[in-house]
């Protein structure tokens, strides 16, 4: 199958891995990084090559264009994959905003409701009818291993997709299928954003291992050693609250353990059994400190945002809220707002109004 042009926004672990993998699959890739993080692409700007290691095709991958210029990157392709932490979603929207058009399709990887925020921000730049999508997790378990290389330890076999407006779901799924085979669709972007797994697992898992993270500087296997059976029980309680929000909004969200299994991470079972039997997750070390995006991203842009949506529709989330409060103390971020219904364009919408907005984008 003939490849296509794809612009990737970002220069971190997953952005490097996706760029290299899609290049190996025969696609032409442009990599755009924000000038504030220019050093992340400085060593590949001349060679235009990323060395990929791991379980998929390995070796040098050619990157056609590497740039700090959003006008170049957005002219290169109408398909934009935004692969940055959630706290960088808005800065990247403002960076690219003047060059966005209704002809672009943006896919936030992963989104955790970032598609809803981008839809609002794109409209502020005049791209009122632009399609924005998100996926529920990163497509690979991967890491950047140097300034010009990355490793993929595993591939997510059932990447989930949500689109706003949801009336465009089939066309976006068809566009992404050759790049991420097996991609499946949620009913809309809100269901997808509520189905992200990282915010369920990371805040509780890290905070319940806070002493060990600080003492060892992350020198232990997070999932294999840190997510013990007791920690897994707490994570599954966070998950009960997430699914209660989904039920109130008319979604039947998949439990976290089943979601991990369906994504290909491990065997079917309770959360501890899935993780303990995973060849991908058990390779991951804990973060080296508590100054980690597993807290700074997955609390304000994950469980805190979910709790705010739940509150708007009559669902309380005391366990999520407790980790938000404890996390804010640990991060010295008391009062950190993250994002919520206003940022998503859904503040004060009734349930029928919400469903209509997700369907039409207007």
Protein Blocks (a to p, Z undefined) as FASTA:
>chain_A
ZZdddddedjbfklmmmmmmmmmnopacdddddfklmmmmmmmmmnopacdedjbdedjd
ddfbacfbfklmmmmpmcdcddddfklmmmmmmmmmmmgcfkbccddddfkomlmmmmmm
mmmnopambccdddfbdfbdcddfbfkbccdfbdcfbdcdddddfklmmmmmmmmmmmmg
hiacdfblklmmmmpfklmmmmmmmmmmmmmmmmnnopacfklmmmcfklmmmmmmmmmm
mmmmmmmnopacddfklmmmmnopaccddfklmmmmpcklmmpccdfbfbdfklmmmmmm
mmmmmmmmmmmnopacfklmmmmmmmmmmnopghiakiafklnopghiafklmmmmmmno
ZZ
